[in-house]
Amino acid sequence: MFTNGVDVRGGTFGSTGRDLGAFQVRQFLLTSHASERALLHAVAEFFKGTDLIVSYNGKTFDVPVMETRWLFHRLQMPLDNVPHFDVLHPARRLWRARSGRADADDGGCRLSTLERTLFNVNRVGDVGGFEIPGRFFQFLRSGDPRPLEPVLEHNRLDLVSLAAVMARAVALTRGGHEACRDCHEALALGRVYERAALDERVIDRERARSHAEICYRRGAQSRTAEVKAEALYRLALSHRRERRFGEAAAIWREILDLTEPKAVQRLTGMRPLRRFAAEALAIHHEHRDRDLDSARELALFALQDSDGRQANDVRHRLARLDRKIAKKTDAQLFWS
């Protein structure tokens, strides 16, 4: 479902569905403000028997716009009890910042951007969203429908793209890591599974946890430092939650090795991740391996990338380690 976003008084509305095995697009056009009530009746009739609404940012915009108009005309709202799935939110989790453009709107999650990155589709002659209000009001003033032709085509392509993106997201969640095209997508899918594994409402949380780990392991095979580092980080956290401390420690060490080059440290988020890995490994050596010297060395290592409160916390740990090391040394001298 899409509205064109002209204003609260209408514009175009489109919907898609399957009928007789074919994918169909149906669009409603408001030809005058006086015909808005009739259009709302037609849309309400169309929604009869609807089991699910799928939209792109519809929870924030499209549905509230439509509900406002039904309320204005004192009509019963046909969408009250219909479940609504907004694809924008899973799309952000799965494909944010995949466009490769620093200026990409919303982290590269515009539908037209996802068309290009997911399906290698480029729109030709597409009307920009900022032009749509002017074209619509020009149509209302003149009655000439020609300025609206590209608007309706833009709306139609959005609907088709919405269905394609929804289908891709469903295929990923059903297929797991094997359905992922690359390590970046595997990492993103792992985050989705991890979110499900931590949600008490999910029935099979252990299965979700297992899928998340597999996805992170594939993400950790990436040649892109940022993707590999985050996959390792999330995998180590998962192991630590499950009390698999030895495996977690090995991954913390791998993160330190990965972020050793200065060029990698200059990448966004690498220095905080490096500091976190050093602190986590220091804690492991202090409290589990009882290797105080290694713990102190790692704490000093973490101090180099710390400032403010974080630096104070590391200094507190160093002071505690120094006391423990001194006490251990005194005991050894006493018994020698």
Secondary structure as the mmCIF struct_conf table of DSSP 4:
data_model
#
loop_
_struct_conf.conf_type_id
_struct_conf.id
_struct_conf.beg_label_comp_id
_struct_conf.beg_label_asym_id
_struct_conf.beg_label_seq_id
_struct_conf.end_label_comp_id
_struct_conf.end_label_asym_id
_struct_conf.end_label_seq_id
STRN STRN1 PHE A 2 THR A 3
BEND BEND1 VAL A 6 VAL A 6
STRN STRN2 ASP A 7 ASP A 7
TURN_TY1_P TURN_TY1_P1 VAL A 8 ARG A 9
STRN STRN3 GLY A 10 GLY A 10
STRN STRN4 THR A 12 ASP A 19
TURN_TY1_P TURN_TY1_P2 LEU A 20 GLY A 21
STRN STRN5 ALA A 22 LEU A 29
HELX_RH_3T_P HELX_RH_3T_P1 HIS A 33 SER A 35
HELX_RH_AL_P HELX_RH_AL_P1 GLU A 36 PHE A 47
TURN_TY1_P TURN_TY1_P3 LYS A 48 GLY A 49
STRN STRN6 ILE A 53 SER A 55
BEND BEND2 TYR A 56 ASN A 57
TURN_TY1_P TURN_TY1_P4 GLY A 58 PHE A 61
HELX_RH_AL_P HELX_RH_AL_P2 ASP A 62 PHE A 72
TURN_TY1_P TURN_TY1_P5 HIS A 73 ARG A 74
TURN_TY1_P TURN_TY1_P6 PRO A 78 ASN A 81
BEND BEND3 VAL A 82 VAL A 82
STRN STRN7 HIS A 84 ASP A 86
TURN_TY1_P TURN_TY1_P7 VAL A 87 VAL A 87
HELX_RH_AL_P HELX_RH_AL_P3 LEU A 88 TRP A 95
TURN_TY1_P TURN_TY1_P8 ARG A 96 ALA A 97
BEND BEND4 SER A 99 GLY A 100
TURN_TY1_P TURN_TY1_P9 ALA A 102 ASP A 103
HELX_RH_3T_P HELX_RH_3T_P2 ASP A 105 GLY A 108
TURN_TY1_P TURN_TY1_P10 CYS A 109 CYS A 109
BEND BEND5 ARG A 110 ARG A 110
HELX_RH_AL_P HELX_RH_AL_P4 LEU A 111 PHE A 119
BEND BEND6 VAL A 124 GLY A 125
HELX_LH_PP_P HELX_LH_PP_P1 ASP A 126 GLY A 128
HELX_RH_3T_P HELX_RH_3T_P3 GLY A 129 GLU A 131
HELX_RH_AL_P HELX_RH_AL_P5 ILE A 132 SER A 142
HELX_RH_3T_P HELX_RH_3T_P4 ARG A 146 LEU A 148
HELX_RH_AL_P HELX_RH_AL_P6 GLU A 149 GLY A 175
HELX_RH_3T_P HELX_RH_3T_P5 GLY A 176 ALA A 179
BEND BEND7 ARG A 181 ASP A 182
HELX_RH_AL_P HELX_RH_AL_P7 CYS A 183 ALA A 197
TURN_TY1_P TURN_TY1_P11 LEU A 198 LEU A 198
TURN_TY1_P TURN_TY1_P12 GLU A 200 ARG A 201
BEND BEND8 ILE A 203 ILE A 203
HELX_RH_AL_P HELX_RH_AL_P8 ARG A 205 GLY A 219
TURN_TY1_P TURN_TY1_P13 ALA A 220 GLN A 221
BEND BEND9 ARG A 223 THR A 224
HELX_RH_AL_P HELX_RH_AL_P9 ALA A 225 ARG A 241
TURN_TY1_P TURN_TY1_P14 GLU A 242 ARG A 243
HELX_RH_AL_P HELX_RH_AL_P10 PHE A 245 LEU A 258
TURN_TY1_P TURN_TY1_P15 THR A 259 THR A 259
BEND BEND10 PRO A 261 PRO A 261
HELX_RH_AL_P HELX_RH_AL_P11 LYS A 262 GLN A 265
TURN_TY1_P TURN_TY1_P16 ARG A 266 ARG A 266
BEND BEND11 LEU A 267 LEU A 267
TURN_TY1_P TURN_TY1_P17 THR A 268 GLY A 269
HELX_RH_AL_P HELX_RH_AL_P12 MET A 270 HIS A 284
HELX_RH_PI_P HELX_RH_PI_P1 HIS A 285 ASP A 289
HELX_RH_AL_P HELX_RH_AL_P13 LEU A 292 GLN A 304
TURN_TY1_P TURN_TY1_P18 ASP A 305 ASP A 305
HELX_RH_AL_P HELX_RH_AL_P14 GLY A 308 TRP A 335
#
